[in-house]
Structures are given as structure tokens and as C-alpha cells.
Amino acid sequence: MNGALRVLMLGPGLEVQGGVSAVERMLLAALPSGISATHIPTMVEGSRTRKLFTFLNAVFAATRAERPDIVHIHFASRASSVRKMSLARLALARGWKVILHAHGGGYPDYWKSLSAPARRATAAVLKQADALIVLGERWREFFVSVGVAPERIAVLPNPVALPARVPRRAPGERTVFAYLGLIAGHKGSFDLVDAVARLAPATRKRLRVVVAGNGAGAELERRVATHGLEDCFEVRGWIGAAERDALLAAAEVFVLPSDHEGLPMSLLEAMAWGLAPLCTPVGAIPELVQHEANGLLTPPHDPGALAAGIERLALDPALRARLGGAARERVEPLAIERYAPRLCALYDSVARLH
């Protein structure tokens, strides 16, 4: 194509706390000079009024935008899907090329909750989109099952920024387990406390769990206090990139016992830092983490199995080192430097469609 490819990217505000915004920031920073990208926030944190104003402003800005070559729309389930399908309809009605980018792990449950007319309306947009990016094969299969043509689906797992070097971790008195992300029941945050409570006192003295994220931090602290586990847990709020990297450099294990996921950025970041993953086989995680090969997988909402995994990793430095090294190797192909050319190739192929 002549000149720079013009991309209009629609998704959560770049300062929103969460994985989708992290992906957006990484993509926008990595796009080459041959692509001119403009980002319009569709959601920000704050009151309902502020969120509504942001969405209406996104609609207005999109309608006033110079015709782009590509509209790249990030969406998840529930309110995010409603907002983004509306914007996609608007773009498609204007004859623009649309790439939808599916995030989050709750879409199948959301789909089941929709009325028949809402499903048909949503499916119509998904089918009309010029391309649909999904995070793994499981998600490709799901969207094919609701009517999206397989040839329009591109499987692109989330990218990750690889640290230049992984620190050498000498075993200490306590093994640091890191949990990053939303603190909530469906993320397994409270199962984590229940699992540590099941450990023998001698084992608990060998570990420390650092939980960093937004959400129900106060409730988690109450659960920790109820079990008398204050010596085992440190609950922080949301942390920035520098503090996150410092935590991942100091930790040896990453734990995320969610009951549903897409492909969590926090997991990719932890693997990039060479942490041994301890998580659940949900969403696209099993496509990345293989049990006993580069991590440990336990069933969702099973504190007993989670406790067994924690104990193994807390007491076995050789296992931690082996799984952490294999985890780093597994995510190296997902480095943003390799991801960006694949995304650019998709942009170019969609822009050339007639």
C-alpha cells in the first residue's frame, strides 16, 4: 500500500489497570514507522458517568476520524462486548475493515447468558468482521462454534516483553510466591489463602506469598487474618511496571489458581522472568503451561491440590529451577519483537481485502 497504514485502535484506556491495556501499550510501542496508529479509549476507571462519557466520546471520535485502513477493536465479555460490538457495527456500516481482538476468559459463559436475539446480533458482527484475533486454539474452536469462519480467525497468543537476563536465584529461608492481577474469587485469590492454611506449620515457614493487584484486597487480608497467616502473606495494591519487575526478579514461583482465563499477561510476564508457574488448566493456559514440563497445573477451586503444589515448589529448589527455566524458554517465541511482525502482516492482509 502507498504511505503509512492507518490503524484506529479501540479499547480500554491505556492507563486502565489490567491485561488488555498492557497488551495495547505494548502493541502501540512496537508498531513500526510504516504503521500510523491512533488509540481511542472506550472505557476508563471511575464512576458510571465517567465511563458513559468515555464511551460516547469514543463513538463521536470514531465517527469523526479520517477513514482508517484498519479498525482494531479489543473486546472481552459483558459490557465490553456490548460496547465493542456497537463500535464494530458502526465501522462496518461505513465500509471500514475491522479486526476484532478477543480477550478474557468469560466469553463462553457470557454467550450462554445472552438471549436468542442478542446472540444473533452479536454473532452477526463477529461473522462480518474481516478478522478475529484469539489467544489460543480453544478460543478459535469456540468462535468457530458460534459461526465465525475458520479462515477469518488468527491465533495470536498475547505478546510479552522479555527481560534481557533472568536473575540467578539462590535458595533462601523462604520461597517467594507471586500473585499478580485482580484479587477476586474467580481468580482463586481466596482459594490460595485456604490452600496455605492447609500446610504444616513447618512448610508455611518456608514460603511467603506476595499478592499484588486491585480488587478485593481488604477482604483477602481479612481471610489471611482469620487463618492467622499474616506471617505468610503480604497483600499489596496495584503495582506499576518497575515494582512488578522487582517482585518477579525476587520471586521464584508464580501462582494463579483462576477458574477461567483468556491468556493472562501476568503469567506471561512471570514466565519471562523465569518463575515456575503454578496455575489452573483454563482458557489458553494449557497451550502454554504443560504439567511437570514447565509448570504445575491444579484443578480450579481445589485448595487441597493447590496446597500440594505449593508444598512441592516451596520445598524443592531443583524443581523450581527446572520449571522456571523451561517456562522462560516457552515464552521466548512470544516476545513482542516476534509478535509485532505477525500483527503487521495481518494488518496488511486485511487492508488488501476487497
C-alpha angles and dihedrals in degrees: 000000000000116000128353118333107247115222125186109200119198122190145102118328112279091242094053113119107245149076099274092058089047090055091048093051092049094048095047091050093048101047111112126240090262089071123065109201128190119190122208116189114228097181137024134179118265139061126354089251091055091047092049092048090050093052094047089049089052090053091049093045092048092051091050096045122113109257107280126209091225135019109204111195123188114205142170131177135301115005091006091056093047092051096044097044087054091052092045091052089052092050094045091049088057091052095250123149110251131201114188117203115202119212135170131044102251102077099103092053090044090050091053090051094056122100117244093257091049091050092051092049093048093044090052091059094044091051094047095050112107091227138001120207115208130182100231148353093274090060092046089055092049095051091045087054091058093050109273112142110249092227090061094056121091118192107216115161113211116279125240136203108236118216110232092238135018113223120246105246117209113197112257136185091279132032112223115225114195126207117186128183142035114358104223143123095258089054091058093244094139093040086059092058091046090050094052089048088060093058123100113260091246090055093047089057088060097060144051124196118208112196114193123177150081126278129054098008094139091051090049091052090052090052090049091051092047089058093042092240100135090122091057101045137060113186115198131176125241110317131205127239096271094050090043092054091047090053093047090048090053097042128078103193132044116206126193115157097180125163092217135012142160103213108309117226090211090061092050091048092050093049090049088057090051099252120154108246122228108184146125127276096246133128112349093333094103088056088061106029119051115194112254091357102076103347146351124268124202129179118265117262093014107123091176094058090041090052090052091052092048091050093050093051095042093053102036115065092175091057091049092050094047095048093042093052092048090047091056091050091050095057098042091092088056094060111136089240088064096037098054096063090051091052091046090052089053091049090051095047093049093046089055094053116115 
